[in-house]
Amino acid sequence: MKAKFWICALLVGTAILALAKGDPVLMTINGKDIKLSEFEYLYHKNSQQQVEKETLEQYVDRFVLYKLKVADAEAAGIDTTEIFKKEFEGYQKDLAAPYMTEDTTYRWHFINEAYQRYLKEIDIDHFMLPLGNNEQETMQAMARMDSIRNCVLAGEQWEDLVARFSSDPSKARNSGHYGFVSSGMFPYDFENILYSTPVGSVSAPFKTRFGIHMLRVNDIRDRNDVHAKHILKMFPKDATDEQKAVCKQKMDSIYKLLQQGADFEELAKAESQDNTAQRGGDLSWFRRGRMVQPFDSIAFSLPDGAISEPFATQFGYHIIKKVAHGAPSLSELRPALENAISRDERASLIQQRRLDDMKSKYNYRLNPEAEQYLTNALAAGYDSTFVAQNAKISQLPLFTFGDKKSLPVAALLSKLNPKAKILDVVKAKDYVFSTVDAVAEDALTEYNGLELVKTNDEYRNLLNEYRDGMLLFEISNRRVWKAANKDTVGLEQYFEHNRGKYMWDEPHFKGIILSAKNDSILNLVKADLAAQGAVKITDAVADGIHYTYGSDVRMERMVVKKGENALADYLAFHDGKKPERKGYESFMILEGGVIDQPQEMSDVRGAVTSDYQDVLEQQWKEELLKKYPVKINKKVLKQVK
């Protein structure tokens, strides 16, 4: 049993309907009250999204139907399924994050820190030693690095020491000199030392997961990047002088248009062969040395707003428009910074701080008795017997929080891996008690969400919208969308009673077209079918063709009018040129021909299914109105703003 099933007896679905005092009941559907605030939230949101505005009365009718469908989903037990609960809990956690002040504060701290660091580039030398095979060996490596640092401080040459002792694989080409580096190039713990070491200083030895490091900071400067756009006409890697000349001529024509005032972005979209064409050739910001020469030099030498003459690189001919220099704004860079933060140890730091804050906020207390019991049980490490041995204390409170809430040890035992084996006592304790924290985070996050539901109208309404939306989708799928597709008998009957609705204005080709790699294979298929006496291409016959010829043939079953399929146009309607089919040069009609009107429901299945879904939707609506009572308070409705 998962830990979350021990958390709080209060159901989320009920909690999200508990509103503050002074929020009157607008309507009651199937015995469940819907408050004015929830209705107004959705009504105003709907009004902003509607192209054609509807009256309040029209929206009330649509809202009632929406809530009736949700009631039907609840009656079907959809909200009690494990799939639904797991998905909804994920939404609840994600939606709650922006409403947690602490989380937002910490995240902003890291975003701002990353941006301020991004604005500076630092010239460094780097020294590295490998980690030891165990903690003792790693401490010895740290001591050795400290001795090397003392040698540097005493005046020994950095380059000589690097050559003799550094394990950095890049030392052969740079002698430990990295040049100017910037934020985002290294792990966060490495970056912290990089940006906290003064110019002219040598850092103390420090450890990352890659090794033992030492840095010497030589210089610091403001970042000077370039924001540019370009147009590219490519030529082959082994292009002849003639091919290059043709490419240059095209670029000269484009350059002339630019000189005459043509829009750079529009020309880039129309003419550039680079993958940036769709965004007007925008390369965004890049640092010096990032681009090939002479592209790099030209981009950095142009004045802001200037457009270069056409020039060649190994890829083709370019024209550059320099937009700006310096550094991107925080708003421009923020998405990239947030993405980087979410992928490194800063995400864990935010998570840990959020957990610490929730522990403090909700008076979290680890039960000393459970803590001591687990500590004693880990005296010999952790193995497969740990869970079984501690099952007897499964109902002992593991921790308490909130308003007299608690979780039993069973919540922890259900999260531990019964097959793990950790003989090191320290590591075993780290594993078990970090799992305690994981259980606590789940419990406190859910509890925090329940508290937010009570105190934050915006969050409550948003969460309720997500919940109802999930229920609405699943019940609609069952009652209408999937139901229509599965009800073959109903579809057939509906088609037969409404044939007149599905008459065609023009003939269609109905049949199977066979494509083959060449005429020889096409003729072999013909011969095989003749030998089998195959009059109709059944599934078994089709499977046999695919089994025999594999990827040498393709079969396409279709019902199309003229102009909808090039093969049908050529073979059935005798219109147009022979289509070019890469890898399949030969084709023929395997079965079928041109028909004036649909012969069976499957010929117009898409249209019939859509209409039949409308029928099921209407039937469902009538059923809902009879099945679930609806009461609307007209006086409260007049309060809608």
N, C-alpha and C positions, 0 to 999 in steps of 0.2 A: 504494500500500500504506500502510495507516495505521501511525502510529508505534508503537502498542501491540503490533503484531506483531513488533517488534524486541525487546520487553522480556522478558528472562529466558527461558531454555530450559525452566525448570521449569513444568510444567502445574499450574494451580490445583487441578484435580480430584484430582491425586495428592497435592499438598501438604496439602490439608485432611484427609488421612488419616494424616499423619505425627504421631504423638503422642509425648508424653514417655515416658522410661524408666519402667518399673514399671507400665505400663498394658497388661495382658495381652490377648491376642486372644481374644475371646469366640466368634466364629464366622467362618467363611470362606465366602463366597458367590461362585461363579464365579471362584475364585482370588483374590478381594480380601478382605483381612483387615478385620474390624470389631472395634474395640477396646471394652473394657468401658466406658470413659468415655462413648463416644458412645451406647451402648445405654442406660446409666443416665440420661443427660441426657434422652433422648426418653421413656424409661419413666416418669420422675418427672413430666415435663411432661404426658404423656398422663394420668397418674393424677389430676392436679389438674383436668383438663378433663372427665373422665368423670363422668357422672351415675350410671351403674350401674358399679360397680367390677368389674374383671376380674382374674383370677388372673395370676400371673407367667407361667404356662404358656400361657394364652390370649394374652397379649400377645406372647410369643415367636413364636407361630404367625403373628400378624398382622404382626409386625416382619419376619419372614423373607419373607413375601409382598411386603411393601413394598419390601424390598431386592432381591428377585427382579425386580420391575417396573423398578426403577432400573437393574439390570443389563441388562434387555432394552432400555431406552432408550439405554444406552451402546452396546450391540451394534448398535442401529439408527443410531448416529452422531449422535443428536440433540445431544449435548454438543459436537459439533464444528461445528455450523452457525453462520453469522455472526449470525443473529438471537439464538440462545441465548447466544453469547459476549458480545454487546453488552449484553443484558439482565442477564446475570449479573455482568458487570463493574460495571454501575451499582449493583446490590445490594451488591457487595463494597465499593465505595467508601463507600456510605451506612452500611453496617453497621460499617465500620472506624472511622468518625469518633468515636463515643462512647468508643472505646478508646484514642484518642490524647490523652494527658494535656495536651499543649500546646493542642490545639484546645479542649478543655473549659475550660481555664484562661482562654484568651483570650475565649471566648464568655461565660463567667461575668463577666469583667471588664466587658464591654460591657453585659451585663444589669444588673449592680449599678450601674454608672455611670448608665445610663438611668433606673433606678428612683430613685436619689438625686436626679437632676436633676428627675424628675417631681414630687418632693415640694416643689419650690420654684417659685414664679412670680416673674418678673422684669419690672419696668416699664421699657420701653426707648423710645428715639427712634431712628429709622433714617434713614440717608442713603445714596443709591445713585447710582452713575455707570455708564454702559454700558461693556461690554468693547470693546476695540479690534478692528479687523479683522485685526490681526496682533499678534505679541508686542511689537513696538516701540510700537504705539499703546496696547496695554494697559498697558505700563510708564509711558507718558505719563499715562494716566488715573489710575494709582496715585499718581503724583507730584502730580497736580492735587488728588486727594482729600487727600493729606497737607497741601497748602496750605490747603484748606478746614478741615481739623482744626486747624491753627494759628490760623485765624481764630476758631474756636469757643473754643479755649483762651485767646485774647486778649480774649474777652468779647463777640464779635458774637453776635447772636440766632440761635439754631438755626433757628427758624421762617422767618426772612428768608432765610437761606442755602438752606434746603430749597426755598422758593418759587422762588428764582432758579436753582438749579443741579441739584437732585436729579432723577433720572430715574425715581424710584419712582412707578408709576402711581397709588398710593393717596394721594399727597401732597395732592391736591385736597380730600380729605375729612378727613385727619387731620394735615396739616402735619408729617408725619414722626413723629407720636407714635403708637406701637402699643399703648400701655397694657401691661397685664400679659399676658405670654406664658409659654409653658411648653415643656418637652421634647416632642419629637415633632411640633412645628408647623413646623419648618424643617429644611433639609438638615443633615447631621451636621457638616460643616465650619463652617457658620454657627453651629450650636448650640455648638460648642467655644469660639468667641469669646464668645458670649452668656453662657455660664456661667463664663468665666474673667476677665471684666472686672469689677473691683470697683465697688461702688455709688458713684456720684458721678464716675466716670471715663468718658473717651471712648476707645474702642478705637483701635488703629492701623488704617489701611486694610487690608482683606483682600479676597481674590478668591474667588468661587465661580463655578460655571458660568453663573450668572444675571447676574453683574455685579461691580462693585467696591463694597464696602460699608464703612460706618462706623457704630458703635453708641454711644449714650450710655446708660448704666445709671443709672436714677433711684432705684429702690427694689427690694427683694426681700422676699417674704413666704412663709410656709408655705402650702401648698396646702390649700384648704378645699372639697372637693367634697361632693356628696350622693349617697348610694345610696338609690334610691326604687323603689317599685312603684306601679302605677296601674291603675285600671279606667276604661275609656272607652266611652261611648255616643255615637256620632257622629250629627250632623244635617247635612243638605245645606248646601252653601256659601251658597245663597240661601234658607235655611230660613225659613219663616214663624214668627211668634210662637207659633202653635198647635203647630207641629212641635217647636219648642224646649221648649214647656211639656210635651209628651208625653215628650220625652227626659228632662227634669228630673224628672218624676214617676217614671220608671223608676229613675233614679239615687237618688232619695229612698228608694225601697223597698229598694234594695241597701244604702244607708247605714244604714237601720234594722236590717237583718239583721246588719251589721257591729257595730253597737252592742249587739246581742243576743249577740255572741260568735261569729258565723259566721267561718269561715276565709277570710282575704283572698285567699290564693292560689287556693283552690278556686273562689271566686266570680269571680275574674279569668278563670280558665280557662273557666268556664261562661258568663259574661256580657259580658266585655270584647270590643270590636270592634277592638282594636288588635292589631298583629301580635306583640305581646309576650304575648298571652293564653295561648299554649301553655306558656310558662314562668312562669305565675302573675303576669303583669303586670310582670315584673322589667325595669327600665330600666337596671340596673347603675349604675355611677358616672358622673356628669356634672358639668362645671364650671359656675360661674355664667355666665349669659348664653347657655348652650347651648339652653335651652328657650324656648318662646314665653311671653309674659306673659299672664295672671298666674301661669301654671304655675311659672315660674322662682322668682318671689318667694315663693309659698306653699311650695314644696318646701324652700327654704332657711330659711324662718321657722319651720317645724314643729319641735317637739322630736323627738329620736330615738324611734322606736317609735309616734309619734302618727299618727292617721288624720284627714285633712282632711274637711270637709263637701263636698258636691258643689259644683263651680264650673264656669263655662263659659270656653272659649277659642274661637278661630275654628274648631276642629275638632269640638267637641261638649262634653259634660259629663264631668268627670273626678272621681275620688276618688283621693287620693294617700296612700300609706303610706310614711313616711320610715323607712328601715331604719337608716341611720347617716350620720355626716358626718365629714369629715377627708380621708382618702385610702385607696384600696384597699391591701391588703397586697401584698407582693412576689409571694406565691404566686397571688393573684388576677390580678395584672397581668402575670405572667411570660409567658403565651402571647402576649399582644399585643406585649410588648416583643421577644420572640424573632422574631415575625413581622416586625416593623419592622426589626430588625437584619438579617434575611435578605434584605430588599429594598433596602437602601441600601449606601453605600460601606463600612460596617462589615463586611459579608460579605466584601468583597474584602480588607480588612485582615486578617481572620481567616485567609482563604485564603493571603495572602502570608506571614503569620507561620508558618502551618503548613508552607508550602513551605520557608521559611528554616530551620525546625527540622529538617525532614527532610533538607535539604541538609547541615546540620551533623552530624546523627545518623548519616547513611550516607556521610559523607566525599565528598560530591559535588564534582567538579572539572570545570570547563569546560576543554576541551582548548585550550591557548594557540595551537597551530598552526591549529586550526579557527577559533578566534575571530579571529585575525589575517587569515586567508584571507577570511572573510566580511566583515570590516571593510573590507578593500581592495576587495572586490567591490561594496561599497555606496558607494564614493567618488563615484559619479555618481547615486546614488539607486537606487530599486527599480522594475523594470518586468517585463514578461512574459519577458524573456530571462534573468532572474536564475536561475531554477530550471534551465534548460537549460545555462547557462554553468557552473554549479557541479555538474553531474551527475558530472563526472570525479572529484570528491572525495567522492562519495556514501558510500564505505566508510571514509572517514577518521573515527576516533572523534570524536564531537561532545562527549561528556562521559563521565566514569566515575563509578561509585558502588558502594557495597556491597562485596561480596566479589568483586572483580575483574570487576564487571559494566560494560558500556559500551553506548552507543547510537551508531550511525553518523550522519553528516550526512544520509543518506537519510531518517531519521526526521523531520528538520526539513523537508527539501524536500517531503515528502509532505503536510505541514500548511500550507505557504504557498499563498497564492492566486496562481496563475500569471497571472491577468488584471489584478491590481492594478498601479497606477502611482503611485509616490510619488517626486516629484522632490526634495523637501526631504530632504537627507542625514540630518539629525537625526531626523526623523520616520521615515525609512526604516530607520535603525538601531533605533529604538524598536520598530517593527513586527517586524522579524526577530528581535531578541533577546528580545522579549516572547513570541514564538512558541517560542523556545528554552526559556523558562521553562515554557510550557504543556506542551511535550513532556517536560520534566524532571518536572513535577508528575505527569503520567500514569505515568511510569516509577517514580518514587519512591513514589507511592501504591500501585501494584501491588506493588512490592517490600516496602513496609511491611506490606501485607496478608499477604504470604507469610511475613514474619517473625512477624506476630501469630499466624498459623496454628501456627507452631512453638512459640510461647511462651505463648499464652493459650487455655486449654481452653474457656472460655465462648464466646469469639469463634469458635474453630474449629468448635465444635458448632453454633452458630447459623448460620454460613455454610454448613456442610455440609447443615443442614436446609433452607435456602433452595434450595441447588443441587439436592438430591434432590427437593424439592417441585416445582421447575420441570420436572425430567425426568419425574416421576410424572404430572404433569398432561398433558404433551404425549403421552406414550406411552399413557396411558389414553384420551385423546381419539382417538388413532389406532386403538387396538385395540378400544375398547368404545363410547364415546359417539357419535363421528362414524360409526364403522363400522356401528352399528345403524341410524342414520338413512339411510345410503347404501345399505344392503343391502335394497332393496325386495323382491327375490325371497325372501330369508330371512325378512323380516317377514311376507310373504304366506303362506309355507309354515307358519311358526310359528302364525299366526292360524288357518289351516285345520285344523291338528292340535290346536288348543286352543280351539275355538269356545266350548265349554262354560264356559270361564273368563270370557267376556266378555258373558254374557247380562245384559240389563237388567232391573231390577225394575219399571220403569215406562216407558211410551212416550216417544219422543224426536221432536222435529221435525228433519227433515233436509231442507235445501234452501237457497234463496237468497231473501232479502228485499230488495226494492227500495224505497228511500226517495227521495221527490222533494220539491222545494220547494213544490209545490202540485199540485192535481188536474189542472190543464191539462197540466203536463209529464208527469204519470203517465199520462194518457190518450194523449199523443203517443208515449210509449215502447211502450205496448200496441199502438197502431196500427202502429208500425214493425216490431215483432216479428211481428205478424200478416201484414204485407205480405211479410216475409222468409220466412214459413212456418217460423219457428224453433221446433222441437219441444224442443230441448235447448239450454241456455245454455252453449255452449262458450266457450273462452277467446277465440276470434275474435269471437263474438257480444258477449261482455262488453266487449271492447276497443272494438267499434263503438259500443256505448251510451255508454261513457265519452268516446269521441272526439266524438260528436255533442252530448252534453248537458253534458259537463264536470262542474263542481262543482254543477250543478243536481240531480244524482242521486248516490246512494250505493248500492252493492250489498254485501251481507254474506252470505257463505256460512257456514252453521253446522250443527252437530249438537248440540242442547241439549234437556234435559228441562224440564218445567214448573218455572218459578221461576228459571231461569237467565238468561233474556233477556226483557225486557219486550215487545219486538216479537213474539217467538214466542208468548209467553203470550197476547197480544191477538189475533193473527191466526190462529194454528194451534190453540191450546188454548181460544180464546174465553173467556179468563179475565182479569179485571182491567180497569182503565180504559184508555182510549186513551192511550198514552204521549205525553208532551210531548217533541218532538225539535226543539231549537232550530235553525231554518233549514230543517227538513224536516217539513212538515206532513202530507204524504200518503205512504202506504206500502201495499205489497201483497206477497203471496207470488208471486215470479216463477217459482219452480220448486220442486217437492218437496211434502212433506206429513208427517203423523205416521206413524211406523213403530214397531212393537212391539219389534223386535230389530235388532241391527246387520246390515246387508246386506253389508258388505265391510270389509276391514281398516281402511281410512281412517276409518270411522265411530268406531273406538275406537283410533286410531293411538297416542295418548299412552300408554295403558295397555299396549298391545302392545309398543311401543318400550321401555318401562321393563322389562317382563318379559324381552324379547329381549336387552336389555343385561345382565341377570343371567345369561342363558345364555352369552353371549359372555365375561362375566367368569369364569364357572366353567370354560369351555373353556380360557381363557387361563391360569388358575391351574394346571390340570392340565398344560398345555404347559410352563409355567415350571418346575414341579417335576421334569419329565423332562429338560428342556433344560439346566438349570444345577445343578451339584453344590452341596450345602449341608452344611457340617460345623459342629457345635456342640460346644464344649468344656464338658461338664457340670460339671467342677470349677470352672471360671471362673464359670459361671452361678450357682453357689451363693454367689458373692461379691457378687451384686447386692444393694444395700442399699435 
